[in-house]
Amino acid sequence: MAISWYLCKHCETLIKKDSTPNTSGCSKSAFHSWTKLAEIGETNYSCKHCGVTIQAKSTPTTSNCPSSAFHSWTKL
């Protein structure tokens, strides 16, 4: 099973996991709101809005940026 990056749009917690993480335990909301960003890979991407940097196989999803309506990814 592939491991992917997940980001909570409320508390900005970034984790690597093989399935959607548990929704309980968010420090800034009643529940985490996880977005699957991308499958882990070797290319670096950084969002110019929230500053999150990940290593992914392809361009990450643009939805649910904690700092803006959408992530704006730059390939590094």
C-alpha positions as CSV (number, residue, x, y, z in Angstrom):
1,M,0.0,0.0,0.0
2,A,1.3,3.5,-0.9
3,I,2.1,6.0,1.8
4,S,0.8,9.5,1.2
5,W,1.0,13.0,2.8
6,Y,-2.0,14.2,4.7
7,L,-2.5,17.8,6.0
8,C,-5.2,19.1,8.4
9,K,-6.6,22.4,7.2
10,H,-7.3,23.5,10.8
11,C,-4.1,22.9,12.8
12,E,-1.7,22.4,9.8
13,T,-0.5,19.0,11.1
14,L,1.3,17.2,8.3
15,I,1.7,13.4,8.5
16,K,2.6,10.4,6.4
17,K,0.2,7.5,6.4
18,D,-1.1,4.7,4.3
19,S,-4.8,5.6,4.8
20,T,-6.8,8.6,5.9
21,P,-5.9,9.5,9.5
22,N,-8.2,9.6,12.5
23,T,-10.3,12.8,12.6
24,S,-10.3,13.2,16.4
25,G,-7.7,15.2,18.4
26,C,-7.3,18.4,16.4
27,S,-5.8,21.2,18.6
28,K,-7.7,24.0,16.8
29,S,-11.1,22.4,16.0
30,A,-13.4,19.7,17.2
31,F,-12.1,17.4,14.4
32,H,-9.2,17.3,12.0
33,S,-10.1,18.0,8.4
34,W,-7.6,15.9,6.5
35,T,-6.6,16.5,2.8
36,K,-4.6,13.9,1.0
37,L,-1.9,16.0,-0.7
38,A,0.0,13.4,-2.7
39,E,1.7,10.0,-2.7
40,I,5.3,10.3,-1.2
41,G,7.9,10.5,-3.9
42,E,11.3,12.2,-4.5
43,T,10.3,15.6,-6.0
44,N,10.1,18.5,-3.6
45,Y,7.0,20.8,-3.7
46,S,6.3,23.9,-1.6
47,C,3.0,25.8,-1.2
48,K,3.6,29.6,-1.5
49,H,0.6,30.3,0.8
50,C,1.1,28.0,3.8
51,G,4.8,27.1,3.4
52,V,4.3,23.4,3.6
53,T,7.0,21.5,1.7
54,I,6.7,17.8,0.8
55,Q,8.4,15.2,-1.4
56,A,5.8,13.8,-3.8
57,K,5.6,11.6,-7.0
58,S,3.5,14.3,-8.8
59,T,2.0,17.8,-8.2
60,P,0.0,17.7,-4.9
61,T,-3.7,18.5,-4.7
62,T,-4.6,22.2,-4.6
63,S,-7.6,21.9,-2.3
64,N,-7.9,22.9,1.4
65,C,-4.9,25.1,2.0
66,P,-4.9,26.3,5.6
67,S,-3.8,29.8,4.6
68,S,-5.7,30.3,1.3
69,A,-8.6,28.8,-0.6
70,F,-6.2,26.7,-2.6
71,H,-2.6,25.5,-2.3
72,S,-0.2,27.0,-4.9
73,W,2.6,24.5,-5.4
74,T,6.0,25.3,-6.7
75,K,8.3,22.4,-7.8
76,L,11.7,22.9,-6.1
